[in-house]
Amino acid sequence: MTMDVESGRPPLLRGLLAIAATIIIFGGLKLGTDFISPIFMGLFLALLLGPIYGWLKRRLPVWLALIAMIIGLIIVFVLLFNLFSLSVESLRTGLATYTTQIQAHVQELRTSLQSVGLNSNTTGADTEALISVLTVVINAIVAVIAYLFPALILCLFFVSEGEVLFQRAQEGLPNNPVLMRLATFGASVARQFGIRGIVNAITGAGFAILLLLLGVDYAVLWGVLTFFLSYIPYIGIVVAGTPAVILAFAEYGITRAILVILALALVNVSAENLLAPSLMGRGLNLSTSVTFIGFMFWLWLLGGPGAFLAMPLTILVILVLDSFPETRWLANIAMRAPDAAPTSQAADQSPHTTPNQ
């Protein structure tokens, strides 16, 4: 067995030690989910709001920019808290009514299918399944509410002190490959997620407006959820639209539910194919397989917050892997460079996902 000259350990032993250390780290994260999740959510929000704070600092004194950020975060927290809490309470109260309405429309759908010679095996289980989806959504919103306040507080500290803390880390660990890599990509990653936020905001606002026009309950809530869930690649938009489709079916029947699906598809396709390419620009893309694996892993590790944080955390892991020669091949597998971009130029881009759903 060959020995590594620098460490004096066999390469196989070094690999096994690295795997063991990784398992221990992620095991600790799994045990401390309730403590870790708000921290990661705060970091994610700081990543989104960092460009806004930087823009304020360029136009205002630092202390005034910080006050503006505090006031803005307080307003956002109050609005989101009231929206989520009031909507959840109203949804819980109306579940019995929605159940009755869904049962009636399911029976109508069965009768219509039978009238054209199609046998329908729909039962009460179909209604229970639809209501269970709404229940899961309600519980997820409650979990978000629980993490919202500490995440916003941590976000404020990260935004105001993040640059100073990072500089201290660089002074304490000079020439550290991970810190050097993060310094190179940090601004670009923040910019990409900020632009992604603009696309998501337009998608959520457009969906909410169409839901209002279609008369679907809680249109603003579903629009806000669409904004956040659109950070989940590929399946986020489906998860965001499902509750609205169920409510449209409960209130008006299958025709209105189909119209909601078409409205969401129209808004999403328009934003992703017309707006996103012009704003996001060129860069590296995560492969589809890595995107799904990362989503499932972080969802398992952190629960509901992990679904929102899957993309930034996956990119962070890839940046760390790309910082060491021994693991750079894993980062190359995970990242899919644009065909027209030279490899040397692509290496200077930050990984991001242009296809959102």
N, C-alpha and C positions, 0 to 999 in steps of 0.2 A: 504494500500500500504506500503510495507516494505521500510525502509530507509537504505541507505548505511551508515555504521558507520563512515567511514573515511571522506566522503565528505559531509554527512548530506543531500544529495539529494536522491530522489527515484531512483532506477536503471533505470526505464523507462525514467525518465527525463534526466539522464546522457546519455542514448542511443540516445534520440532525439537531445540533444545538440551536440553529436558527429556527428550525421548525418548532422545537420545543418552546423556545422563547415566544414565538408567535402565538402558539396555543395558549400559553400562560397569559399573555397580554389580552387576547380576545376573551378568554375565560373570565378574567377580571372585569372586562367591560360588560360581559353578560351578567355577572353578579351585581354590578353597580349600575344597571340600566337607569334606575330612577334618579340617580345622581348625575350620570354622564349625559343623559339625553338633553336636559336643559342647557348644559354647557355646549354641546354640539349645535343645538338650535340657536343659541346665542351667537356662536361663531358664524353660522350660516347667515343669520340676519345681519351680522356685522359685515360679512362679505358683500351682501346686497346694498347695505346703506353706506359702506365705506366711500364709494365715489361721491355720494351726496354730501357727506361730511367734508370730503376734500374740496368739493366745489364751494361749500360755504366758507371754508377756511381761506380760500383764495380771494374772497370778496368781503369777508368780515374779520374782525379780530378773533383770535382763537377762543377767548372766553365767551364771546357773543355767539360764535358758531356752535359752541357746546350747548349753550342755553337754548338755542334754536332747535338743536337735535333733541334735547330733553323734552321740550314742549311738544315737538312733533311726535316723539315716541309715546308720550302720555296721551296725546289725542288718538293715535293709532290704537293704543291699548284699550282706551275707553270705548272707542267705536267697535273694535273687534269683539271685546268682551260683551258689550250689550247686544251686538248682532248675534253672536253665538249663543249666549245664555238665553235670550228671549226666544230665539228660533227653536232651540232645543226644547224649552218648556212648552212652547206651542205645538211642536211636532209630537211630543209625548202625549199631550192632551188630545190631539187629533188622530192618534193611531187607530182608535176604535172606529172612528168615522171613515178613515181611509180603508180600513179592512172591509167594512160593509160595502163601500163603493167598488173596491177591487173585485169582491165576490160577485157583485151584480154585473160588472163589465166582463168578467171571465165567463159568466153564464151566457151573456149576450154573444160573446165571441164563439163559444161552443155551439150555440144555436145557429149562428151564421155559417159556421163551417159545416154543420150537419145539413143545412139547407142546400148546399152545393155538392152534397155527396161525400164530404170528407168527415171521417170519424175522428172525434176528438176525445182524448183520454184525460183531459184536464180534470183535476180534483181539487179538494180543499187544500192539498199540499202546495199547489201553485200559489194560492193566496198567501199561505204561511211563508213561502219562500220569498215573495216580494216584500212582505212586511218585515221579515228577518233582515233583509238588506237595509231597509230604513232604520231598523234597530241598531245594526252594526254602524251605520253612519252616525247615528245619534251618539253612540258610545265613543266613537272616534273623536267627535267634536268635543265631548266632555273631557277626553284625555288631552286634547290640544289646549283647552281652557286651563287645565291644571298646570301645563308647562308654559303657558303664555307669559305670565307675569315674571317668573324668574328668568326666562329666556330673554325678555326685553331688557330687564335690568342688566343681565350679563352682556347683552349686546351693546348697551351704552358704555360699559367699562371697556369692552374690546375695541369699540370704535375710537374712544377718546385716548386710550393708553396703548393700543395695539402696536402703533409705530414705534413708540419708545421701548416697549418690551422686546420687540423684535430686534431693535438696534442693540439692546443690552445682551440679548442672546448671541448676536453676531460677535460682539466684543468678547464674550466669555468663551465662545467656541469659534475662533477664527478659522477660516478655510474649511468649515464643516460642509461636506457635499450636500447634505439635505437642506441646510439653511441657505446655501448658495443657490440651490435649485429653486427653493421657495421664493427667494428674493427675485430671481429672474422671472418666474412665472406668476408671482402673486398679483401684480397689478393687472396682468392680462387676464388671469382667471376671474378677478373681481369685475373687470370690464365685461367679460363674456356673460357672467351671471347677472350683471346689471342690465345688459341688453336683453338677456333672456327674460328678465322681469318685465321689461317694456312690452315684449311680445305677449307674455302671459297676461299682462294687465289688459291689453287690447282684446285678447281672446276672452277673458273673463267678463269684461265690460260688454262686449258684443253679445255674448251668450246671455247675460243678464237682461239686456235690452230686448232681445228676441223672446225670452221667457216672459217678460212683462207684457209684450204684445200678444203672446199666446195665452196669457192669463194663468200661468202656472204659479202656484204658491211658492213663497220664499225664493223668489227669483234672485234677489240680491245675495242671499246666502249661497246659492249654487254658483253664482258668478264669482264670489270670493273664493270658494272652494276650488273652482276651475283655475283661478290664478295660482293657488298654492300647489294643487295636484298636477298642474302642467309641468312642474319641475321633475315629475316622475316620467321618464321616457316611455313612449309607446302606449303604456296602459293607463297613465294618469288621467288622460282625457276621458277614457272609458269609465273609469271609476267616478270621475267628477260628474259625468252626465247621467249615470244610472239612476240616482235618486230623483232627478228632475223628470226622467222618462217615466218612472214608476208613479210619481205624483200626477203627471199629465194623464196617464192611463187611468188612475183612480178617479180623477176629477171629470175627464171628458171622454175617455175611451181610447181605442187603439189608434184612431186617425190622428188625434192630437199627439199621442205618444210618438208616432212616426214623424210628425212635423217637428217635434223637439229633437229627434235624432238627426233629421235633415238640417235643422238650424245649427246644431252643434258641429256637424260635419262641415257646413258652409263656413262658419266662423273659423274653425280650426284650420281647414285647408287654405283659406284666404290668408290667415296670419302666417302659417308655416311656409307657404309657397310664394307669397308675394312680399310679405314684410320681413320675415326672418332672414332670408338669404341676403338682402341688401344691408341689413344691420349687423348680422353676425360675421359676415365676411368669411375669409378662408381660415383654415386651421386643421388641427388633427381631430379625428372623430374616434370615439370609442366604438369598438366592434359591437354588433348587436348581441352576441353571446355574452360578452363581458358586461354589457349593460344589464341584461336580465339576471345574470349571476350575481352582480353587485347589488341589484335591487333586492333579490331574495335573501342574500346574506345579511344586509343591513336591516332588513325588515325582521329577520329572525333575531338578530343581535340586539336591536334597540326597540323593537316593537313598532308602533305606529309612527313615532318620529323618525325612525330609520327609513321609512318610505320617502319622506320629504328630503332626507339628507343623503339618500343613496348616491346621487350623482356627484355632489361635491366631495363626499368622503371617498368614493371610488377614484376620483381624479387625484385626490391627495395621496392615496396609496400608490397610484401609478407614478406620481412624481417622486415619491420616496424610492420606489423600485428602480426608477430611471437614474437615480443619483449614485448607484453603486454598480460597478462593472459586473459583479457576480449575478445581479438580478435584472440588469438592463434588458436581457433577452425577454423576460416576462413582460416588461413595459412595452417592448416592441410588438409582442403578440397582442397585447390589449389595445394598442392604438392603431388606427387605420388611417394612414396619411392620404390626402387627396392625390389623385393620379397625376394632375398637372403640376403639382408643386414639387420642386427638387427636394431631395432628402435633407440636404444641409439647411435649406430654408425652413422646411417643416419642423426641424428640431428646435427652431426658435419660437414656434407657436405653442400656445397652451392648448392642452386637450380639452375639447368640449364637444357636445353633441348638437349638431344642427338639426337632425330629425328629432322632433320632440315626441310625437305620438306616431 
